[in-house]
Amino acid sequence: MKFWGRSETVINKTLQLFSDLSVGYSSARKLVKLESVQLLLNNHTPEHLPFLLSQSDSEQLGMRYRTTFYSALSRLLMIELGEDEDRFERFMMPLADTFERVASQLAAVGSPVFPEEELKITFIGLCRDLQGVAYAFVGKTSFMMFFDWLYPRHMEVLHRCLTLWCHLPSVSTPLLKLMAEIVQNKQQRLQFDVSSPNGILLFREVSKVVVTYGSQMLSLQDMLPSEVYSV
């Protein structure tokens, strides 16, 4: 993945194998002890993995594989994670940095220097990465770490990007898939404590996404019948 990051065949076959091995009980525990896997867990950035680089709309080679990569990597992280929040924060640091970069660039919306195309591709990749993480964190403890990391510090960025590019399926679809994954109650991971407000908070944030998307779609005018389901 490092040296042939632009080869779709290599990336596809490698991630298929990586994902299959991360699912098996014995194979995953052997895999996580390898030095190369520990290197991946600590260095999953575009500098080390070229297929994670933001690309143009016409060259999104790695986009379709990002969710598979992060779901496999997150499954391996969970094996030794336990309740180690510091290790979780270190793992999520590259994604947190991407959120910060997107948030800072959103401040330039409407100005001539606003890098819209670059920012759009970066955000699509971020949503696909987060979908993979959310897919893998089926345990209640790991999922709560993920939810506490996402809310409230990063949710506003998701809402702003949806408002900005709601009419573009290439942007709205990955975000909606991320929200759909978060509300999946796998292995009862959404059974919050009686005194916890997290259930209400999650419902509120997902509702805001649905209302924003629905309102934007209803406001679209002069749409051909053939275009309705493309958005």
Secondary structure, 3 states (H helix, E strand, C coil): CCCCCCCHHHHHHHHHHHHHHHHCHHHHHHHCCCHHHHHHHHCCCCCCCHHHCCCCHHHCCCHHHHHHHHHHHHHHHHHHHCCCHHHHHHHHHHHHHHHHHHHHHHCCCCCCCCCHHHHHHHHHHHHHHHHHHHHHCCCHHHHHHHHHHHCCCCHHHHHHHHHHHCCCHHHHHHHHHHHHHHCCCHHHCCCCCCCCCHHHHHHHHHHHHHHHHHHHHHHCCCCCHHHHHHC
